[in-house]
Amino acid sequence: MMMAALIALIVSMCLLLIRALMGPTLYDRVLAVNSFGTKTVLLIGLMGFVMGRPDFLDIAILYTLINFTSTIAVLKFFRYRSFQVPLARRGEPRAVAPIAGGEPNA
């Protein structure tokens, strides 16, 4: 049963690699790479279970955090073309916070 799960994971990872290389849009490729990372986490957890090494679950959790963070960073970069996004855009009015303890403006 474990061998069938391992084979299914490897086949799905191969299909995701094909999707990442041949995806029609950038977002399809990012989604394929993110899914590949998720399948890798499953593979690490399965290998840890089969080999009787619970330490692999810690590695899988760490890899999950790296996968999530890198996906958000890549999507942010391709949206803004920079990692430094201004807090207020030019031409937009700035929001003014009310003064603490003061009367509200009517």
Biopython code that builds the backbone (N, CA, C, O; Angstrom):
import numpy as np
from Bio.PDB.StructureBuilder import StructureBuilder

atoms = [
    (1, "MET", "N", (0.828, -1.203, 0.000)),
    (1, "MET", "CA", (0.000, 0.000, 0.000)),
    (1, "MET", "C", (0.867, 1.259, 0.000)),
    (1, "MET", "O", (0.573, 2.233, -0.694)),
    (2, "MET", "N", (1.939, 1.220, 0.791)),
    (2, "MET", "CA", (2.827, 2.379, 0.829)),
    (2, "MET", "C", (3.547, 2.567, -0.502)),
    (2, "MET", "O", (3.808, 3.693, -0.925)),
    (3, "MET", "N", (3.863, 1.461, -1.152)),
    (3, "MET", "CA", (4.543, 1.545, -2.448)),
    (3, "MET", "C", (3.619, 2.162, -3.496)),
    (3, "MET", "O", (4.075, 2.911, -4.359)),
    (4, "ALA", "N", (2.336, 1.857, -3.427)),
    (4, "ALA", "CA", (1.381, 2.447, -4.366)),
    (4, "ALA", "C", (1.279, 3.958, -4.144)),
    (4, "ALA", "O", (1.204, 4.722, -5.107)),
    (5, "ALA", "N", (1.277, 4.391, -2.886)),
    (5, "ALA", "CA", (1.232, 5.819, -2.589)),
    (5, "ALA", "C", (2.500, 6.515, -3.065)),
    (5, "ALA", "O", (2.447, 7.632, -3.579)),
    (6, "LEU", "N", (3.632, 5.854, -2.894)),
    (6, "LEU", "CA", (4.896, 6.419, -3.349)),
    (6, "LEU", "C", (4.925, 6.561, -4.870)),
    (6, "LEU", "O", (5.373, 7.582, -5.393)),
    (7, "ILE", "N", (4.456, 5.552, -5.568)),
    (7, "ILE", "CA", (4.420, 5.603, -7.036)),
    (7, "ILE", "C", (3.451, 6.682, -7.513)),
    (7, "ILE", "O", (3.739, 7.399, -8.471)),
    (8, "ALA", "N", (2.312, 6.797, -6.849)),
    (8, "ALA", "CA", (1.334, 7.824, -7.228)),
    (8, "ALA", "C", (1.907, 9.225, -7.016)),
    (8, "ALA", "O", (1.683, 10.112, -7.839)),
    (9, "LEU", "N", (2.636, 9.432, -5.934)),
    (9, "LEU", "CA", (3.255, 10.728, -5.686)),
    (9, "LEU", "C", (4.304, 11.056, -6.742)),
    (9, "LEU", "O", (4.373, 12.188, -7.221)),
    (10, "ILE", "N", (5.109, 10.081, -7.102)),
    (10, "ILE", "CA", (6.158, 10.323, -8.089)),
    (10, "ILE", "C", (5.547, 10.618, -9.466)),
    (10, "ILE", "O", (6.037, 11.490, -10.184)),
    (11, "VAL", "N", (4.492, 9.904, -9.835)),
    (11, "VAL", "CA", (3.830, 10.164, -11.114)),
    (11, "VAL", "C", (3.213, 11.561, -11.127)),
    (11, "VAL", "O", (3.333, 12.289, -12.112)),
    (12, "SER", "N", (2.558, 11.927, -10.037)),
    (12, "SER", "CA", (1.950, 13.265, -9.989)),
    (12, "SER", "C", (3.017, 14.359, -9.989)),
    (12, "SER", "O", (2.798, 15.434, -10.548)),
    (13, "MET", "N", (4.164, 14.099, -9.371)),
    (13, "MET", "CA", (5.251, 15.079, -9.401)),
    (13, "MET", "C", (5.811, 15.233, -10.818)),
    (13, "MET", "O", (6.175, 16.338, -11.222)),
    (14, "CYS", "N", (5.880, 14.155, -11.559)),
    (14, "CYS", "CA", (6.334, 14.234, -12.958)),
    (14, "CYS", "C", (5.352, 15.045, -13.800)),
    (14, "CYS", "O", (5.764, 15.851, -14.634)),
    (15, "LEU", "N", (4.073, 14.835, -13.584)),
    (15, "LEU", "CA", (3.066, 15.606, -14.315)),
    (15, "LEU", "C", (3.123, 17.090, -13.955)),
    (15, "LEU", "O", (2.921, 17.949, -14.814)),
    (16, "LEU", "N", (3.398, 17.390, -12.688)),
    (16, "LEU", "CA", (3.518, 18.784, -12.277)),
    (16, "LEU", "C", (4.758, 19.439, -12.874)),
    (16, "LEU", "O", (4.734, 20.627, -13.195)),
    (17, "LEU", "N", (5.832, 18.685, -13.025)),
    (17, "LEU", "CA", (7.016, 19.237, -13.682)),
    (17, "LEU", "C", (6.731, 19.576, -15.139)),
    (17, "LEU", "O", (7.189, 20.600, -15.646)),
    (18, "ILE", "N", (5.985, 18.725, -15.801)),
    (18, "ILE", "CA", (5.603, 19.009, -17.186)),
    (18, "ILE", "C", (4.750, 20.265, -17.244)),
    (18, "ILE", "O", (4.930, 21.104, -18.127)),
    (19, "ARG", "N", (3.821, 20.393, -16.301)),
    (19, "ARG", "CA", (2.956, 21.582, -16.255)),
    (19, "ARG", "C", (3.767, 22.838, -15.959)),
    (19, "ARG", "O", (3.482, 23.903, -16.506)),
    (20, "ALA", "N", (4.776, 22.721, -15.096)),
    (20, "ALA", "CA", (5.604, 23.880, -14.764)),
    (20, "ALA", "C", (6.448, 24.318, -15.958)),
    (20, "ALA", "O", (6.692, 25.511, -16.134)),
    (21, "LEU", "N", (6.889, 23.385, -16.766)),
    (21, "LEU", "CA", (7.715, 23.733, -17.920)),
    (21, "LEU", "C", (6.895, 24.194, -19.113)),
    (21, "LEU", "O", (7.360, 25.021, -19.898)),
    (22, "MET", "N", (5.685, 23.673, -19.263)),
    (22, "MET", "CA", (4.892, 23.972, -20.450)),
    (22, "MET", "C", (3.643, 24.787, -20.155)),
    (22, "MET", "O", (2.784, 24.927, -21.025)),
    (23, "GLY", "N", (3.523, 25.326, -18.950)),
    (23, "GLY", "CA", (2.317, 26.070, -18.595)),
    (23, "GLY", "C", (2.108, 27.267, -19.498)),
    (23, "GLY", "O", (3.071, 27.946, -19.854)),
    (24, "PRO", "N", (0.866, 27.539, -19.878)),
    (24, "PRO", "CA", (0.636, 28.647, -20.804)),
    (24, "PRO", "C", (0.863, 30.022, -20.173)),
    (24, "PRO", "O", (1.269, 30.956, -20.866)),
    (25, "THR", "N", (0.610, 30.158, -18.882)),
    (25, "THR", "CA", (0.797, 31.455, -18.232)),
    (25, "THR", "C", (1.746, 31.313, -17.057)),
    (25, "THR", "O", (2.073, 30.211, -16.617)),
    (26, "LEU", "N", (2.170, 32.452, -16.569)),
    (26, "LEU", "CA", (3.075, 32.475, -15.425)),
    (26, "LEU", "C", (2.402, 31.898, -14.184)),
    (26, "LEU", "O", (3.029, 31.171, -13.413)),
    (27, "TYR", "N", (1.134, 32.219, -13.995)),
    (27, "TYR", "CA", (0.433, 31.763, -12.803)),
    (27, "TYR", "C", (0.220, 30.244, -12.811)),
    (27, "TYR", "O", (0.204, 29.616, -11.752)),
    (28, "ASP", "N", (0.060, 29.661, -13.985)),
    (28, "ASP", "CA", (-0.010, 28.203, -14.072)),
    (28, "ASP", "C", (1.311, 27.577, -13.641)),
    (28, "ASP", "O", (1.334, 26.548, -12.966)),
    (29, "ARG", "N", (2.391, 28.204, -14.035)),
    (29, "ARG", "CA", (3.714, 27.687, -13.653)),
    (29, "ARG", "C", (3.970, 27.826, -12.159)),
    (29, "ARG", "O", (4.511, 26.916, -11.531)),
    (30, "VAL", "N", (3.584, 28.961, -11.591)),
    (30, "VAL", "CA", (3.760, 29.161, -10.149)),
    (30, "VAL", "C", (2.896, 28.170, -9.376)),
    (30, "VAL", "O", (3.340, 27.616, -8.371)),
    (31, "LEU", "N", (1.678, 27.945, -9.831)),
    (31, "LEU", "CA", (0.799, 26.972, -9.181)),
    (31, "LEU", "C", (1.376, 25.561, -9.265)),
    (31, "LEU", "O", (1.286, 24.790, -8.309)),
    (32, "ALA", "N", (1.967, 25.225, -10.409)),
    (32, "ALA", "CA", (2.573, 23.900, -10.556)),
    (32, "ALA", "C", (3.778, 23.736, -9.638)),
    (32, "ALA", "O", (3.967, 22.673, -9.047)),
    (33, "VAL", "N", (4.588, 24.774, -9.514)),
    (33, "VAL", "CA", (5.750, 24.691, -8.626)),
    (33, "VAL", "C", (5.304, 24.603, -7.166)),
    (33, "VAL", "O", (5.897, 23.866, -6.379)),
    (34, "ASN", "N", (4.255, 25.357, -6.803)),
    (34, "ASN", "CA", (3.730, 25.275, -5.444)),
    (34, "ASN", "C", (3.165, 23.885, -5.163)),
    (34, "ASN", "O", (3.389, 23.332, -4.087)),
    (35, "SER", "N", (2.443, 23.324, -6.113)),
    (35, "SER", "CA", (1.904, 21.968, -5.939)),
    (35, "SER", "C", (3.027, 20.939, -5.872)),
    (35, "SER", "O", (2.937, 19.964, -5.126)),
    (36, "PHE", "N", (4.084, 21.156, -6.648)),
    (36, "PHE", "CA", (5.236, 20.259, -6.590)),
    (36, "PHE", "C", (5.872, 20.293, -5.197)),
    (36, "PHE", "O", (6.286, 19.260, -4.670)),
    (37, "GLY", "N", (5.943, 21.487, -4.610)),
    (37, "GLY", "CA", (6.466, 21.599, -3.245)),
    (37, "GLY", "C", (5.592, 20.885, -2.232)),
    (37, "GLY", "O", (6.093, 20.269, -1.291)),
    (38, "THR", "N", (4.282, 20.970, -2.428)),
    (38, "THR", "CA", (3.363, 20.266, -1.538)),
    (38, "THR", "C", (3.517, 18.759, -1.667)),
    (38, "THR", "O", (3.504, 18.040, -0.668)),
    (39, "LYS", "N", (3.661, 18.284, -2.892)),
    (39, "LYS", "CA", (3.880, 16.841, -3.109)),
    (39, "LYS", "C", (5.216, 16.403, -2.515)),
    (39, "LYS", "O", (5.340, 15.278, -2.032)),
    (40, "THR", "N", (6.205, 17.276, -2.549)),
    (40, "THR", "CA", (7.500, 16.954, -1.942)),
    (40, "THR", "C", (7.364, 16.803, -0.434)),
    (40, "THR", "O", (7.975, 15.920, 0.167)),
    (41, "VAL", "N", (6.557, 17.672, 0.177)),
    (41, "VAL", "CA", (6.311, 17.551, 1.615)),
    (41, "VAL", "C", (5.631, 16.222, 1.929)),
    (41, "VAL", "O", (5.982, 15.556, 2.904)),
    (42, "LEU", "N", (4.654, 15.836, 1.099)),
    (42, "LEU", "CA", (4.004, 14.542, 1.288)),
    (42, "LEU", "C", (4.990, 13.393, 1.118)),
    (42, "LEU", "O", (4.938, 12.410, 1.859)),
    (43, "LEU", "N", (5.883, 13.514, 0.148)),
    (43, "LEU", "CA", (6.883, 12.480, -0.086)),
    (43, "LEU", "C", (7.841, 12.354, 1.100)),
    (43, "LEU", "O", (8.188, 11.244, 1.504)),
    (44, "ILE", "N", (8.264, 13.481, 1.653)),
    (44, "ILE", "CA", (9.154, 13.446, 2.818)),
    (44, "ILE", "C", (8.443, 12.813, 4.009)),
    (44, "ILE", "O", (9.029, 11.997, 4.721)),
    (45, "GLY", "N", (7.177, 13.187, 4.229)),
    (45, "GLY", "CA", (6.418, 12.589, 5.329)),
    (45, "GLY", "C", (6.200, 11.103, 5.142)),
    (45, "GLY", "O", (6.291, 10.332, 6.097)),
    (46, "LEU", "N", (5.912, 10.697, 3.918)),
    (46, "LEU", "CA", (5.716, 9.266, 3.637)),
    (46, "LEU", "C", (7.010, 8.480, 3.826)),
    (46, "LEU", "O", (7.002, 7.380, 4.380)),
    (47, "MET", "N", (8.113, 9.046, 3.366)),
    (47, "MET", "CA", (9.399, 8.367, 3.526)),
    (47, "MET", "C", (9.776, 8.262, 5.012)),
    (47, "MET", "O", (10.326, 7.250, 5.445)),
    (48, "GLY", "N", (9.482, 9.300, 5.776)),
    (48, "GLY", "CA", (9.741, 9.247, 7.214)),
    (48, "GLY", "C", (8.899, 8.191, 7.907)),
    (48, "GLY", "O", (9.368, 7.518, 8.826)),
    (49, "PHE", "N", (7.651, 8.044, 7.466)),
    (49, "PHE", "CA", (6.783, 7.025, 8.042)),
    (49, "PHE", "C", (7.259, 5.620, 7.690)),
    (49, "PHE", "O", (7.300, 4.735, 8.544)),
    (50, "VAL", "N", (7.621, 5.425, 6.417)),
    (50, "VAL", "CA", (8.057, 4.101, 5.971)),
    (50, "VAL", "C", (9.372, 3.704, 6.638)),
    (50, "VAL", "O", (9.551, 2.551, 7.030)),
    (51, "MET", "N", (10.287, 4.661, 6.764)),
    (51, "MET", "CA", (11.598, 4.355, 7.336)),
    (51, "MET", "C", (11.612, 4.393, 8.859)),
    (51, "MET", "O", (12.623, 4.057, 9.476)),
    (52, "GLY", "N", (10.504, 4.797, 9.468)),
    (52, "GLY", "CA", (10.438, 4.841, 10.925)),
    (52, "GLY", "C", (11.243, 5.981, 11.524)),
    (52, "GLY", "O", (11.755, 5.871, 12.638)),
    (53, "ARG", "N", (11.355, 7.088, 10.775)),
    (53, "ARG", "CA", (12.116, 8.253, 11.230)),
    (53, "ARG", "C", (11.173, 9.438, 11.404)),
    (53, "ARG", "O", (10.892, 10.137, 10.430)),
    (54, "PRO", "N", (10.676, 9.684, 12.614)),
    (54, "PRO", "CA", (9.758, 10.811, 12.811)),
    (54, "PRO", "C", (10.445, 12.167, 12.658)),
    (54, "PRO", "O", (9.763, 13.191, 12.611)),
    (55, "ASP", "N", (11.765, 12.200, 12.579)),
    (55, "ASP", "CA", (12.472, 13.459, 12.380)),
    (55, "ASP", "C", (12.159, 14.065, 11.015)),
    (55, "ASP", "O", (12.276, 15.277, 10.831)),
    (56, "PHE", "N", (11.769, 13.244, 10.079)),
    (56, "PHE", "CA", (11.458, 13.733, 8.742)),
    (56, "PHE", "C", (10.249, 14.656, 8.751)),
    (56, "PHE", "O", (10.125, 15.513, 7.876)),
    (57, "LEU", "N", (9.357, 14.501, 9.721)),
    (57, "LEU", "CA", (8.192, 15.384, 9.790)),
    (57, "LEU", "C", (8.597, 16.818, 10.111)),
    (57, "LEU", "O", (7.978, 17.760, 9.617)),
    (58, "ASP", "N", (9.632, 16.995, 10.934)),
    (58, "ASP", "CA", (10.145, 18.337, 11.212)),
    (58, "ASP", "C", (10.705, 18.962, 9.942)),
    (58, "ASP", "O", (10.497, 20.148, 9.685)),
    (59, "ILE", "N", (11.405, 18.176, 9.159)),
    (59, "ILE", "CA", (11.946, 18.665, 7.896)),
    (59, "ILE", "C", (10.808, 19.017, 6.946)),
    (59, "ILE", "O", (10.885, 20.016, 6.231)),
    (60, "ALA", "N", (9.761, 18.212, 6.933)),
    (60, "ALA", "CA", (8.616, 18.473, 6.056)),
    (60, "ALA", "C", (7.911, 19.777, 6.445)),
    (60, "ALA", "O", (7.499, 20.541, 5.572)),
    (61, "ILE", "N", (7.770, 20.030, 7.736)),
    (61, "ILE", "CA", (7.132, 21.271, 8.188)),
    (61, "ILE", "C", (7.977, 22.478, 7.802)),
    (61, "ILE", "O", (7.440, 23.497, 7.368)),
    (62, "LEU", "N", (9.285, 22.373, 7.955)),
    (62, "LEU", "CA", (10.174, 23.459, 7.560)),
    (62, "LEU", "C", (10.089, 23.706, 6.049)),
    (62, "LEU", "O", (10.060, 24.855, 5.607)),
    (63, "TYR", "N", (10.051, 22.652, 5.282)),
    (63, "TYR", "CA", (9.937, 22.788, 3.830)),
    (63, "TYR", "C", (8.600, 23.403, 3.440)),
    (63, "TYR", "O", (8.523, 24.143, 2.459)),
    (64, "THR", "N", (7.555, 23.109, 4.189)),
    (64, "THR", "CA", (6.245, 23.717, 3.925)),
    (64, "THR", "C", (6.297, 25.226, 4.117)),
    (64, "THR", "O", (5.758, 25.974, 3.302)),
    (65, "LEU", "N", (6.938, 25.677, 5.184)),
    (65, "LEU", "CA", (7.053, 27.115, 5.432)),
    (65, "LEU", "C", (7.862, 27.805, 4.340)),
    (65, "LEU", "O", (7.504, 28.895, 3.895)),
    (66, "ILE", "N", (8.943, 27.179, 3.909)),
    (66, "ILE", "CA", (9.764, 27.753, 2.839)),
    (66, "ILE", "C", (8.970, 27.800, 1.534)),
    (66, "ILE", "O", (9.044, 28.783, 0.797)),
    (67, "ASN", "N", (8.220, 26.755, 1.249)),
    (67, "ASN", "CA", (7.420, 26.692, 0.021)),
    (67, "ASN", "C", (6.365, 27.801, 0.013)),
    (67, "ASN", "O", (6.192, 28.479, -1.000)),
    (68, "PHE", "N", (5.675, 27.988, 1.110)),
    (68, "PHE", "CA", (4.639, 29.019, 1.188)),
    (68, "PHE", "C", (5.231, 30.407, 1.037)),
    (68, "PHE", "O", (4.711, 31.231, 0.285)),
    (69, "THR", "N", (6.323, 30.670, 1.753)),
    (69, "THR", "CA", (6.947, 31.982, 1.708)),
    (69, "THR", "C", (7.482, 32.296, 0.319)),
    (69, "THR", "O", (7.332, 33.417, -0.167)),
    (70, "SER", "N", (8.099, 31.322, -0.316)),
    (70, "SER", "CA", (8.646, 31.579, -1.647)),
    (70, "SER", "C", (7.537, 31.796, -2.677)),
    (70, "SER", "O", (7.707, 32.600, -3.594)),
    (71, "THR", "N", (6.422, 31.108, -2.547)),
    (71, "THR", "CA", (5.312, 31.313, -3.476)),
    (71, "THR", "C", (4.746, 32.724, -3.343)),
    (71, "THR", "O", (4.481, 33.382, -4.349)),
    (72, "ILE", "N", (4.561, 33.185, -2.124)),
    (72, "ILE", "CA", (4.064, 34.548, -1.904)),
    (72, "ILE", "C", (5.061, 35.568, -2.438)),
    (72, "ILE", "O", (4.658, 36.558, -3.047)),
    (73, "ALA", "N", (6.355, 35.346, -2.221)),
    (73, "ALA", "CA", (7.379, 36.279, -2.698)),
    (73, "ALA", "C", (7.415, 36.341, -4.223)),
    (73, "ALA", "O", (7.536, 37.426, -4.793)),
    (74, "VAL", "N", (7.313, 35.205, -4.880)),
    (74, "VAL", "CA", (7.338, 35.191, -6.346)),
    (74, "VAL", "C", (6.112, 35.890, -6.911)),
    (74, "VAL", "O", (6.228, 36.675, -7.852)),
    (75, "LEU", "N", (4.940, 35.616, -6.353)),
    (75, "LEU", "CA", (3.724, 36.273, -6.837)),
    (75, "LEU", "C", (3.759, 37.778, -6.596)),
    (75, "LEU", "O", (3.307, 38.549, -7.442)),
    (76, "LYS", "N", (4.289, 38.202, -5.454)),
    (76, "LYS", "CA", (4.407, 39.624, -5.175)),
    (76, "LYS", "C", (5.382, 40.280, -6.141)),
    (76, "LYS", "O", (5.139, 41.392, -6.611)),
    (77, "PHE", "N", (6.481, 39.601, -6.440)),
    (77, "PHE", "CA", (7.463, 40.170, -7.356)),
    (77, "PHE", "C", (6.873, 40.336, -8.749)),
    (77, "PHE", "O", (7.080, 41.373, -9.380)),
    (78, "PHE", "N", (6.147, 39.345, -9.242)),
    (78, "PHE", "CA", (5.600, 39.450, -10.581)),
    (78, "PHE", "C", (4.407, 40.392, -10.656)),
    (78, "PHE", "O", (4.047, 40.840, -11.745)),
    (79, "ARG", "N", (3.794, 40.698, -9.537)),
    (79, "ARG", "CA", (2.698, 41.662, -9.561)),
    (79, "ARG", "C", (3.229, 43.093, -9.572)),
    (79, "ARG", "O", (2.755, 43.928, -10.343)),
    (80, "TYR", "N", (4.223, 43.379, -8.708)),
    (80, "TYR", "CA", (4.723, 44.738, -8.580)),
    (80, "TYR", "C", (6.055, 44.963, -9.286)),
    (80, "TYR", "O", (6.523, 46.099, -9.357)),
    (81, "ARG", "N", (6.680, 43.899, -9.813)),
    (81, "ARG", "CA", (7.998, 43.944, -10.451)),
    (81, "ARG", "C", (9.084, 44.457, -9.519)),
    (81, "ARG", "O", (10.133, 44.919, -9.968)),
    (82, "SER", "N", (8.825, 44.372, -8.220)),
    (82, "SER", "CA", (9.797, 44.773, -7.217)),
    (82, "SER", "C", (9.345, 44.207, -5.876)),
    (82, "SER", "O", (8.163, 43.939, -5.661)),
    (83, "PHE", "N", (10.308, 44.033, -4.987)),
    (83, "PHE", "CA", (9.952, 43.596, -3.641)),
    (83, "PHE", "C", (9.649, 44.786, -2.737)),
    (83, "PHE", "O", (9.161, 44.609, -1.621)),
    (84, "GLN", "N", (9.936, 45.994, -3.211)),
    (84, "GLN", "CA", (9.690, 47.197, -2.427)),
    (84, "GLN", "C", (8.452, 47.885, -2.972)),
    (84, "GLN", "O", (8.495, 48.509, -4.033)),
    (85, "VAL", "N", (7.360, 47.772, -2.250)),
    (85, "VAL", "CA", (6.097, 48.361, -2.668)),
    (85, "VAL", "C", (5.859, 49.607, -1.830)),
    (85, "VAL", "O", (5.930, 49.548, -0.602)),
    (86, "PRO", "N", (5.576, 50.738, -2.477)),
    (86, "PRO", "CA", (5.304, 51.943, -1.685)),
    (86, "PRO", "C", (4.011, 51.784, -0.891)),
    (86, "PRO", "O", (3.084, 51.092, -1.312)),
    (87, "LEU", "N", (3.973, 52.438, 0.264)),
    (87, "LEU", "CA", (2.792, 52.327, 1.111)),
    (87, "LEU", "C", (1.607, 53.099, 0.534)),
    (87, "LEU", "O", (0.463, 52.668, 0.678)),
    (88, "ALA", "N", (1.867, 54.233, -0.116)),
    (88, "ALA", "CA", (0.798, 55.009, -0.740)),
    (88, "ALA", "C", (1.213, 55.310, -2.173)),
    (88, "ALA", "O", (2.358, 55.678, -2.435)),
    (89, "ARG", "N", (0.286, 55.152, -3.085)),
    (89, "ARG", "CA", (0.581, 55.444, -4.481)),
    (89, "ARG", "C", (0.354, 56.914, -4.760)),
    (89, "ARG", "O", (-0.413, 57.581, -4.067)),
    (90, "ARG", "N", (1.018, 57.404, -5.766)),
    (90, "ARG", "CA", (0.867, 58.813, -6.135)),
    (90, "ARG", "C", (-0.544, 59.066, -6.639)),
    (90, "ARG", "O", (-1.107, 58.275, -7.395)),
    (91, "GLY", "N", (-1.093, 60.180, -6.204)),
    (91, "GLY", "CA", (-2.425, 60.546, -6.656)),
    (91, "GLY", "C", (-3.547, 60.028, -5.779)),
    (91, "GLY", "O", (-4.691, 60.459, -5.928)),
    (92, "GLU", "N", (-3.251, 59.121, -4.875)),
    (92, "GLU", "CA", (-4.283, 58.609, -3.980)),
    (92, "GLU", "C", (-4.279, 59.424, -2.691)),
    (92, "GLU", "O", (-3.213, 59.746, -2.166)),
    (93, "PRO", "N", (-5.451, 59.758, -2.180)),
    (93, "PRO", "CA", (-5.480, 60.499, -0.912)),
    (93, "PRO", "C", (-5.018, 59.602, 0.234)),
    (93, "PRO", "O", (-5.287, 58.401, 0.268)),
    (94, "ARG", "N", (-4.324, 60.224, 1.155)),
    (94, "ARG", "CA", (-3.834, 59.475, 2.313)),
    (94, "ARG", "C", (-4.918, 59.390, 3.378)),
    (94, "ARG", "O", (-5.667, 60.343, 3.590)),
    (95, "ALA", "N", (-4.995, 58.254, 4.038)),
    (95, "ALA", "CA", (-5.946, 58.071, 5.127)),
    (95, "ALA", "C", (-5.353, 58.681, 6.378)),
    (95, "ALA", "O", (-4.206, 58.400, 6.728)),
    (96, "VAL", "N", (-6.132, 59.520, 7.058)),
    (96, "VAL", "CA", (-5.683, 60.170, 8.280)),
    (96, "VAL", "C", (-6.309, 59.466, 9.468)),
    (96, "VAL", "O", (-7.527, 59.302, 9.537)),
    (97, "ALA", "N", (-5.472, 59.056, 10.394)),
    (97, "ALA", "CA", (-5.965, 58.369, 11.599)),
    (97, "ALA", "C", (-6.499, 59.404, 12.578)),
    (97, "ALA", "O", (-5.927, 60.486, 12.705)),
    (98, "PRO", "N", (-7.596, 59.083, 13.276)),
    (98, "PRO", "CA", (-8.143, 60.037, 14.268)),
    (98, "PRO", "C", (-7.189, 60.169, 15.453)),
    (98, "PRO", "O", (-6.450, 59.242, 15.783)),
    (99, "ILE", "N", (-7.223, 61.327, 16.076)),
    (99, "ILE", "CA", (-6.379, 61.581, 17.232)),
    (99, "ILE", "C", (-6.937, 60.820, 18.424)),
    (99, "ILE", "O", (-8.139, 60.850, 18.689)),
    (100, "ALA", "N", (-6.056, 60.143, 19.133)),
    (100, "ALA", "CA", (-6.490, 59.340, 20.281)),
    (100, "ALA", "C", (-6.959, 60.259, 21.391)),
    (100, "ALA", "O", (-6.250, 61.196, 21.759)),
    (101, "GLY", "N", (-8.134, 60.007, 21.925)),
    (101, "GLY", "CA", (-8.657, 60.764, 23.048)),
    (101, "GLY", "C", (-9.350, 62.057, 22.631)),
    (101, "GLY", "O", (-9.962, 62.721, 23.469)),
    (102, "GLY", "N", (-9.268, 62.419, 21.380)),
    (102, "GLY", "CA", (-9.895, 63.633, 20.901)),
    (102, "GLY", "C", (-11.329, 63.412, 20.505)),
    (102, "GLY", "O", (-11.798, 62.278, 20.415)),
    (103, "GLU", "N", (-12.031, 64.520, 20.264)),
    (103, "GLU", "CA", (-13.417, 64.422, 19.830)),
    (103, "GLU", "C", (-13.468, 64.067, 18.348)),
    (103, "GLU", "O", (-12.631, 64.531, 17.573)),
    (104, "PRO", "N", (-14.425, 63.264, 17.953)),
    (104, "PRO", "CA", (-14.541, 62.955, 16.527)),
    (104, "PRO", "C", (-14.981, 64.170, 15.743)),
    (104, "PRO", "O", (-15.765, 64.987, 16.225)),
    (105, "ASN", "N", (-14.471, 64.279, 14.539)),
    (105, "ASN", "CA", (-14.859, 65.400, 13.667)),
    (105, "ASN", "C", (-16.262, 65.156, 13.143)),
    (105, "ASN", "O", (-16.596, 64.059, 12.695)),
    (106, "ALA", "N", (-17.067, 66.188, 13.207)),
    (106, "ALA", "CA", (-18.438, 66.061, 12.741)),
    (106, "ALA", "C", (-18.632, 66.699, 11.409)),
    (106, "ALA", "O", (-19.739, 66.680, 10.871)),
]
sb = StructureBuilder()
sb.init_structure("model")
sb.init_model(0)
sb.init_chain("A")
sb.init_seg("    ")
for serial, (resi, resn, name, xyz) in enumerate(atoms, 1):
    if name == "N":
        sb.init_residue(resn, " ", resi, " ")
    sb.init_atom(name, np.array(xyz, "f"), 0.0, 1.0, " ", f" {name:<3s}", serial, name[0])
structure = sb.get_structure()
